Amino acid sequence: MAPIFYDTHAHLDFPDFESDIAELLQRAKAANVSRIIGIGTDLESSRRAIRLAEAHEALFAVVGWHPNHASEAPDDIRDELAKLAAHPKVVAIGETGIDRYRLPAPAPGQPSDLHEMILRKQTRLFHQQLEVACAAGLNCVIHQRAAFEETLAVLTPYLDRTKGVFHCFVDGAVAARRVLSLGCLVSFTGILTFKSAVDVRASLEMASPGTFMLETDCPFLAPVPYRGKRCEPSYVLHTADAAAQVKHTDLQALSAMTCGAAHSFFPKLG
């Protein structure tokens, strides 16, 4: 039997997939990608992810508010998010976290401390989502970029009640060791296949079975040989091939490692 893999982080509710979602899911099935987790980026995106999960057996949802959209968020999302989190196919909260990389350039007339205002809003939303996760008994999908220490500082006090997976992990083996020491997980995208991604492969090399997962982050970050094109869940197999080489194992063993980690981290995955 061919090994099974999961895409643990996909954005199938994005407009990129409106015209061919059925065909895309058929390609995933043909590639033995048997479970796909759709990730919300705000409340409406989270609702779309749930609707897709309701319509397709292989799909599940994560609900939350992405830090890059913090400026558009209401002051408090906890009540609405908690309602979404109760859905039987919602398996985690997120993606949530802190992102210093994509802060917008202040326009004329905007406050001079705009960046700090946005970062405060990101942090407030991060706390709110962690609170919802703890109350719902769910883990969190963590987005961080250029904010590793800040993200850990917010997350750590909650780790007795929830855990995080640091998705699209690119921060190197030292950072990975810190994440894993906290009982959290790391997840790898098609970046793993890029020739330049030496540090990413080093992170995977030191991660033990059960501490890492695979994802596409589609429509972004398509692996080689599709780099630069629209990514989709079936492409997780190319990342799996690269991961098996790094771990000096075969695809069956890698399937057990990564799918086992997914079931442990997302208990509602079934």
GIJO-V26392 format. One line per field, one symbol per residue. phi: phi as a letter, one per 40 degrees, with the letter a starting at -180 (. if undefined). A space follows every 10 residues. Layout:
phi: ???
//
This chain:
phi: .cccbbccab bcccddbdca cccdcccccc cgccbbbcbc baccdccccc cccccbdccb bbbibcccbc cccccabccc ccccccccbc babicbibbc cbcccccdgc ccbddccccc cdcccddccc ccdcccgbcb cbbaafaccc cccccdcccc babbbccfcb cgcccccccc ccgcbbbbbc ddccdccccc ccccdcccdg babbabfccc fccdcbdgbc cadccdcccc dccccccfab ccccdccccc cccccbdccg
//
